[in-house]
Amino acid sequence: MSNSQLSFDNFMQSVFRFQDRQAGVSLIFDPNSKTYSYNAYCLETKIMKELFTVECDYLDEALALINDEFGGWELVDLSQSQSSCGTCVAK
């Protein structure tokens, strides 16, 4: 079990991973109300299918939910990981 968790400091660049599944927290912006909410999610990365999603009004809610549900998975820093898209023109 991992001692690392998603936090206010790392949720934008880190996710939990287990095999082909990824769980994390993303931002949602509502342009009508000009407010942010937070999406706690888990998806199957090979087929890009959402398996779990909960919209939360507060970041601490979303972080607690993801850490409780998926905190045993490996915490991966996406800013440090190598991607096969490194030479992509759209980069």
MARBA-829515 format. One record per residue (C-alpha): residue number from 1; residue in three letters; x, y, z. Coordinates in Angstrom, 3 decimals. Example, Ala and Ser with C-alpha at 12.3 -4.5 7.8 and 13.67 -1.06 7.14 Angstrom:
2
- 1:ALA:12.300:-4.500:7.800
- 2:SER:13.670:-1.060:7.140
END
This chain:
91
- 1:MET:0.000:0.000:0.000
- 2:SER:1.317:3.437:-0.922
- 3:ASN:1.843:6.153:1.678
- 4:SER:1.567:8.831:-1.002
- 5:GLN:-1.687:10.665:-1.540
- 6:LEU:-3.121:13.273:-3.828
- 7:SER:-2.991:16.689:-2.193
- 8:PHE:-3.627:20.369:-2.865
- 9:ASP:-0.005:20.586:-4.050
- 10:ASN:0.107:17.653:-6.471
- 11:PHE:-3.393:16.893:-7.787
- 12:MET:-2.817:18.767:-11.056
- 13:GLN:0.210:16.679:-12.056
- 14:SER:-0.294:13.361:-10.227
- 15:VAL:-2.680:10.420:-10.576
- 16:PHE:-3.105:6.962:-9.120
- 17:ARG:-2.422:4.088:-11.518
- 18:PHE:-3.126:0.367:-11.407
- 19:GLN:-2.562:-1.651:-14.578
- 20:ASP:-4.615:0.144:-17.278
- 21:ARG:-6.634:2.243:-14.849
- 22:GLN:-6.032:5.800:-13.748
- 23:ALA:-7.727:7.778:-10.971
- 24:GLY:-7.379:11.426:-10.095
- 25:VAL:-8.994:14.813:-9.728
- 26:SER:-9.561:17.308:-12.530
- 27:LEU:-10.923:20.850:-12.632
- 28:ILE:-14.247:21.743:-14.217
- 29:PHE:-14.994:25.378:-15.069
- 30:ASP:-18.570:26.613:-15.516
- 31:PRO:-18.397:29.759:-17.667
- 32:ASN:-21.987:30.726:-16.815
- 33:SER:-21.407:30.942:-13.070
- 34:LYS:-17.642:31.549:-13.417
- 35:THR:-16.962:28.900:-10.773
- 36:TYR:-14.818:25.782:-10.569
- 37:SER:-15.790:22.353:-9.346
- 38:TYR:-13.725:19.177:-9.140
- 39:ASN:-14.167:15.850:-10.903
- 40:ALA:-13.012:12.791:-8.952
- 41:TYR:-12.591:10.127:-11.631
- 42:CYS:-11.315:6.697:-12.562
- 43:LEU:-10.908:5.634:-16.174
- 44:GLU:-9.729:2.717:-18.247
- 45:THR:-6.821:4.225:-20.193
- 46:LYS:-6.623:1.725:-23.074
- 47:ILE:-10.194:2.301:-24.214
- 48:MET:-10.623:5.738:-22.585
- 49:LYS:-13.786:4.679:-20.774
- 50:GLU:-14.863:6.458:-17.626
- 51:LEU:-15.510:3.924:-14.859
- 52:PHE:-16.205:6.272:-11.940
- 53:THR:-16.913:9.980:-11.715
- 54:VAL:-18.184:12.247:-8.956
- 55:GLU:-18.431:16.021:-9.250
- 56:CYS:-17.475:17.784:-6.016
- 57:ASP:-17.904:21.430:-5.059
- 58:TYR:-14.738:21.470:-2.959
- 59:LEU:-11.248:20.204:-3.687
- 60:ASP:-10.809:18.647:-0.251
- 61:GLU:-13.952:16.522:-0.904
- 62:ALA:-12.613:15.265:-4.228
- 63:LEU:-9.162:14.543:-2.800
- 64:ALA:-10.583:12.624:0.167
- 65:LEU:-12.812:10.553:-2.128
- 66:ILE:-9.981:9.603:-4.505
- 67:ASN:-7.481:8.944:-1.704
- 68:ASP:-10.001:6.725:0.125
- 69:GLU:-11.055:4.760:-2.968
- 70:PHE:-7.755:4.497:-4.873
- 71:GLY:-5.019:5.408:-2.378
- 72:GLY:-3.593:1.884:-2.447
- 73:TRP:-2.601:2.305:-6.098
- 74:GLU:0.755:3.690:-7.248
- 75:LEU:0.928:7.499:-7.204
- 76:VAL:2.467:8.673:-10.493
- 77:ASP:3.815:12.165:-11.202
- 78:LEU:2.743:12.869:-14.787
- 79:SER:5.226:15.725:-15.112
- 80:GLN:8.069:13.217:-14.586
- 81:SER:6.745:10.338:-16.696
- 82:GLN:8.001:9.712:-20.203
- 83:SER:5.373:9.605:-22.898
- 84:SER:5.403:8.182:-26.385
- 85:CYS:3.991:11.573:-27.432
- 86:GLY:7.244:13.393:-26.628
- 87:THR:7.906:14.172:-30.284
- 88:CYS:4.319:15.081:-31.104
- 89:VAL:3.884:18.169:-33.255
- 90:ALA:0.926:19.275:-31.102
- 91:LYS:3.183:19.459:-28.045
END
